[in-house]
Amino acid sequence: MNRKDLVALELHYAGMLRREAKSRAKRYPAIADQLTKWADAAVSRAETVRCGPLFAGGDK
């Protein structure tokens, strides 16, 4: 896996979590809030991978 793959994976995961949160928002607002927090964390991880030192040698 390279940087692009990891970023895409985290953003895809965030999108799935946000869709699930939206579908549960009316009946289960607490669960929807938790799913949204997890989605935010996934986006944060994607930014860390995109800009962080994990791939200091460059994309491969």
Phi, psi and omega per residue, in radians:
M1 nan 2.444 3.062
N2 -1.934 -3.118 -3.100
R3 -0.993 -0.789 -3.113
K4 -1.051 -0.720 3.120
D5 -1.104 -0.783 -3.130
L6 -1.145 -0.723 3.111
V7 -1.108 -0.802 3.138
A8 -1.076 -0.712 3.125
L9 -1.085 -0.826 -3.141
E10 -1.121 -0.712 3.138
L11 -1.203 -0.624 3.069
H12 -1.126 -0.776 3.119
Y13 -1.067 -0.758 3.111
A14 -1.056 -0.735 3.123
G15 -1.094 -0.729 3.109
M16 -1.121 -0.730 3.126
L17 -1.114 -0.711 3.134
R18 -1.152 -0.681 3.082
R19 -1.111 -0.741 3.122
E20 -1.136 -0.722 3.108
A21 -1.067 -0.727 3.139
K22 -1.099 -0.707 -3.110
S23 -1.242 -0.422 -3.120
R24 -1.729 -0.077 -2.968
A25 -1.000 -0.725 -3.075
K26 -1.291 -0.769 -3.065
R27 -1.491 -0.583 -3.051
Y28 -2.328 1.245 -3.061
P29 -1.085 -0.575 3.139
A30 -1.180 -0.704 3.105
I31 -1.171 -0.713 3.115
A32 -1.063 -0.706 3.097
D33 -1.098 -0.733 3.129
Q34 -1.131 -0.745 3.104
L35 -1.090 -0.665 3.097
T36 -1.134 -0.695 3.085
K37 -1.106 -0.710 3.104
W38 -1.125 -0.669 3.100
A39 -1.117 -0.740 3.090
D40 -1.065 -0.687 3.107
A41 -1.129 -0.663 3.112
A42 -1.129 -0.703 3.094
V43 -1.142 -0.688 3.092
S44 -1.085 -0.743 3.089
R45 -1.101 -0.689 3.110
A46 -1.075 -0.730 3.105
E47 -1.139 -0.662 3.107
T48 -1.119 -0.748 3.107
V49 -1.150 -0.727 -3.100
R50 -1.118 -0.696 -3.005
C51 -1.987 -0.105 -3.013
G52 -1.526 -3.121 -3.056
P53 -1.446 0.009 -3.079
L54 -0.963 -0.690 -3.132
F55 -2.007 0.903 -3.086
A56 -1.044 -0.456 -3.140
G57 -1.403 -0.063 -3.127
G58 1.763 2.970 3.123
D59 -1.219 2.506 3.104
K60 -2.228 nan nan
